[in-house]
Structure formats: C-alpha cells, structure tokens
C-alpha cells in the first residue's frame, strides 16, 4: 500500500510540474506585449522599459522560468500586471468563493445523481427510468452558458416572487455571505451536468452489478432487497461512480468561470477570464497552476480511495497490497 501511495504521489508531482512548465512557456509565446496593453502605444519608452524590468520581462526566458519556479515553491505567484496585487493575495480573497460554489454544486450533483441513478436501476426500462434518463441526457447536453440565462429568465424575470431577493437588473445574482439564495441559481447550473453524468454512471454500474452471481446468491438466501442493495451491491457499483465524481469536481472548478461571470460571483472566474485578454501572465499562470493542482489532488484522493475500496486496483498496477 505504501508503494502504491508513493507512486501516485510522485506521479502527481510530475504532472503538476509539467503543467506549470507548459503554462509558463505558452503564456510568453502568446502574441501581444503586456506593457503596451497596460499603458498604450503612446506611452513613453521609459515607462514601458520600467514596466518590463519590474516584472522581469526583459530577462531571458530560462531565467524567468527559474525565478517563476522559485517563487511557486515559496508560495509566490508574482504580481498581477493590471492591478499590481500579488496573485497569492487575489487567491486568498477570491478562491474561497469559487471553492464554496464548487462544493455546493458537487454535493448537489452527488445527492441527485446517486438517487436518480439508483432509482432508474431499480426501475430499469420503466416509464420512470426512461423519463429520468431523458432529463439527464438534457443535463449532459445543455452547456452552462445556455442553462444560466434560461434559469435567469424563468426565476428572475418571469417568476420574480419565487426568489424575491434577486435583482431584476443584470447581473441578477451577486454573492452575499448572508443570503444563501444568492448561490441557488449558480449551484443549479453547475450541478446540472455532473448530476446527469453521475446518474447515468450509477444506473449503468448498478445494473451490471445486479447481474453478478453473488447478488443472485444473496437473493436465493432470502436477504432483503435493501440489504442486498446497500450491503452487497452498492459498494462495488460505487467504484466507477467515485471516479466520475472526482473528475466532475475538477471540471467544476474550471467550469465555474462562465457561471461566475454570468452571475457576478466574485470568485477567480471573472478576473481569470479577463487576464487572457490583457496578457496578465502571473494571473494566468497562477490560476492554471492552482486549478491543475486541485484537479490532480482530487484525482489522487480518488485513486487512493479506489485502492482502499478495491485492492485489485493496487494489484493491477503491479503493487502488492
């Protein structure tokens, strides 16, 4: 087990370093001069040169790369070109909002997805099963930038009394620590697709597991359907679902950019999107690295849980339990 953990952790570090390296060089290969974008073409050459020197843009790429890695190791992601704020301070202020929104969305997706998938598996090929799977198919196919305006039109413009605390004018939802309803619509939008994926995965996995010989043996012994489902079936059926949950949570953190922009949630989404147009390299690199690290860590946790729940996963990788 220790060798299994060591291999997964080493692979996670290599992945994060690779992402950091690729992001660094791709950002500087993009066309456009951050100094000109900030001060304009009519600014003095001295001001442009001072800006480039301040942000180490006049050094060779390999030197900048070394400074970048040194800063990342020490928790310093640089200073934003546009605001002058340290990127680490920006994350401390904005990332908790994105994280809360993502946690609410994945929790909602797990509850809805597992419940709907289990119900459909127990009522396979029934009217309920077909209707629910049709709805889940819509959830998978409709992107968040389409679903969000539709929900805004329904709940804010057409039926404003259902959510009286929301603003009629755009943007309709603004983050409020004292008003949980301010996160209702963005949570629904973010949870829609992962809930549909989890529901479909749960249904498929449960149907396959219910056909196994040990399930038929449990039925022959006269065990109750609830005991067969929750004790003998659900643990094995949940393994593929666990992988889907981990992947969905990683995508929620990055996919929340569009939702945060639409609903004016002051997370890392809006500033990160604008950083691409202003060539704000430190913010681009910091956002990409932080999100990639979280994505890798979440999948590392999923791998570890998978190995704990199913020892065959460790053996299949050539690692003794």
C-alpha positions, -999 to +999 in steps of 0.1 A: +000+000+000+028+024+008+045+017-025+011+024-042+008+057-024+044+067-032+039+060-069+007+080-071+021+110-052+053+110-074+031+110-105+010+138-091+042+160-085+054+152-120+021+162-135+019+195-116+055+204-126+047+196-163+016+217-162+035+246-146+062+244-172+039+242-202+017+271-189+047+293-183+062+290-218+028+290-236+019+323-219+050+340-230+047+327-266+013+343-269+013+374-291+009+408-275+030+429-252+016+433-216+033+467-213+016+481-244-017+466-234-014+483-200+000+517-209-010+520-246+011+526-277+016+563-270+033+557-237+070+567-233+096+540-240+110+547-205+077+537-189+075+506-210+110+496-201+104+502-164+073+480-165+092+452-183+121+454-158+097+455-128+080+423-139+112+406-152+100+406-188+134+418-201+152+387-188+159+356-210+131+330-208+151+304-190+160+330-163+123+340-159+114+303-157+139+298-129+125+328-110+090+315-116+097+280-102+115+295-072+085+318-064+060+290-068+079+267-044+078+296-019+041+304-025+048+335-046+029+335-079+041+370-088+022+403-091-007+410-114+003+432-144-031+450-144-039+455-107-005+454-090-019+430-064+000+399-055-016+369-072-015+349-039-035+377-022-060+375-050-064+338-045-068+342-007-097+367-014-114+351-044-108+314-044-129+306-012-159+318-031-152+296-061-145+266-038-177+271-018-197+273-051-180+241-064-185+222-032-222+231-032-225+221-068-207+187-064-227+179-032-259+186-050-248+166-080-238+136-058-272+136-040-293+140-071-272+118-093-269+088-070-306+090-060-318+092-096-293+066-109-303+041-082-340+047-088-336+042-125-315+010-120-342-005-097-369+005-122-350-003-153-368+002-186-399+016-168-416+049-176-397+065-146-364+052-159-369+065-194-382+099-183-354+104-158-327+093-183-342+117-209-339+145-184-303+135-176-295+135-213-306+171-215-285+179-184-254+164-202-261+181-235-271+217-224-240+238-217-239+261-186-238+293-207-272+283-222-288+269-190-278+300-169-297+326-190-327+303-192-329+300-154-324+337-151-353+343-174-376+319-156-368+327-119-358+363-121-377+379-150-408+357-153-413+344-117-396+370-095-417+362-065-401+327-062-367+344-055-376+378-042-341+387-030-326+386-065-321+417-085-341+422-117-314+441-135-284+422-149-264+407-134-292+390-114-272+372-087-245+387-066-225+369-039-238+375-004-225+357+026-257+364+045-281+353+017-279+316+007-303+323-022-276+342-040-259+309-047-290+289-056-291+295-094-253+292-100-253+260-079-281+245-100-263+255-133-230+240-122-246+208-107-267+200-138-241+183-159-222+164-132-255+152-117-266+138-151-232+121-156-233+106-121-269+094-125-261+077-158-229+061-144-248+050-112-275+034-132-251+016-156-229+004-128-258-008-106-274-027-135-241-045-142-236-053-105-271-066-100-264-093-127-235-107-108-236-142-093-231-131-057-262-109-060-283-139-072-268-159-044-278-133-018-314-133-033-315-171-031-306-169+006-336-147+012-319-115+021-340-083+019-337-061-012-324-032+010-296-054+024-287-067-010-286-032-024-267-013+003-245-041+018-237-064-012-242-043-043-237-006-038-200-008-026-189-025-058-212-004-080-199+028-065-163+024-076-169+038-112-191+065-098-163+076-075-141+082-104-168+102-121-173+123-090-136+131-088-134+141-124-166+162-122-153+181-092-121+190-110-141+203-140-165+222-117-136+244-105-126+253-140-161+253-155-173+278-129-156+306-147-185+310-171-211+307-143-192+332-121-191+357-149-228+354-157-239+356-121-213+381-110-199+358-083-166+375-072-145+343-074-115+337-096-136+333-127-141+369-140-106+381-133-091+349-148-111+353-180-100+390-184-064+381-177-062+363-210-071+394-230-047+416-210-018+391-212-016+391-174+009+363-172+012+359-135-025+356-130-029+332-160-001+310-147-012+312-111-048+303-119-039+275-142-014+260-117-038+263-087-067+247-106-044+220-120-030+212-086-065+209-071-076+187-101-046+164-096-050+163-058-087+154-062-079+126-086-051+114-063-076+112-035-099+092-058-071+069-067-063+063-030-099+057-021-103+034-051-073+014-039-087+012-004-121+001-016-108-024-042-074-039-035-074-053-071-068-017-083-034-018-065-025-053-078-034-043-113-007-016-112+018-041-101+018-030-064+013-055-036-014-047-011 
